[in-house]
């Protein structure tokens, strides 16, 4: 990890810069995969599964009449038997908390009479068909199934399509399927990475085209989502490799902080962690703790690679710390200070905030109830994390009575005439005349 002490402006710009791949090379690679999926459908997806995920679904599923991409009822049943009752109970608890938090976000529209006789209102309407991408490469993120499918069901989405990478034996991680069952998803397909985004964006013989794609992923998935969003499908947000920032003072526990940093670093080699503190002693202690805890991690190599993209920063005050944080706009922000709640109130840019010494990011990742699908790469300056509204559209309505025509009719005529849109003016003039106004 790189260490910065009282960084100047040039160093601050270095600190808030995320690691990236060459954009031109990345885009060309992703566009080629998407084009193949769009033109060749299932066959292309199966080819890419063999190439990228190293699984030959054609051969493994040759004995069944179902599509090689589709998870079968028998596979769901096998997954149920493979997952322990204890993990099932944990998944159910997490689902219930997520459901409780997102149920509270239901929209209640209010009708407004903007002028006498002019009534306007909004109605929240669920997206008919949504696609969920669940990463399963270096770690099967079954928790993301709950985070996405649960609000989709609460919103009332008519069809939920889930894509996730298969394992080498052609099966899907059983916890992913159990989470899908708990959240009410039955259409699960074996497709990972860029090809999964393509199959949901374009539709194939086996997989229906969706109207909006949700889910986290690496830079290839991020790029694919942005490319398909240009013309084919909506996406939840631009989001890429995961990240966490911790702000702490001398009251913090260095072991807690090290664990928080490593819990993010183990996501992937392109993850980033940022630690900002006002305490020289704490900075040194955290550095020692990170090195010690890292040695015990099964995903040590992944976490170590991520730490090479990460920073430890010493600042003079918490004012400087929060100013730096708001420029960085972290996906996850953990505040471990004596006045954590007061500092949290000053957060302007962040995906999700974790307040106090006893609130690890992993609580939000799994079971507190908030959603862990969040904007990364600085997009928290403009985007929210996934919430119930993400699965809905707001349709506006208006109803105008004769009194309403009298209230706004002449203003509409004048404005349309000034914009030289005579048909617009005429649409109102005819109504005014019909009412002898």
Buried (B, 14 or more C-beta within 10 A) or exposed (E): BEEBEEBEEEBBEEBBEBBEBEEEEBBEBBBEBBEBBBEEBBBBBBBBBBEBBEBBBBEBBEEEEEBBBBBBEEBBEBBEEBBEEEBBEBBBEBBBBBBEBBEEBEEEEEEEBEBEBBBBBBEBEBBEBBBBBBBBBEEBBBBBBBBBBBBBBBBEBEBBBBBBBBBEEBBBBBBBBBBBBBBEBEBBBBBBBBBBBBBBBBBBEBBBBBBBBBBBBBBBBBBBBBBBBEEBBBBBBBBBBBBBBBBBBEEBBBBBBBBBBBBBBBBBBBBBBBBBBBBEEBBBBBBEBBEEBBEEBEBBEBBBBBBEBBBBBBBEEBEBBBBBBBBBBBBBBBBBBEEBEEBBEEBEBBBBBBBEBEBBBBBBBBBBBBBBBBBBBBBBEEBBBBBBBBBBBEEEEEEBEEEBBBBBBBEBBEBBEEEEEEEBBEEBBEBBEEEEE
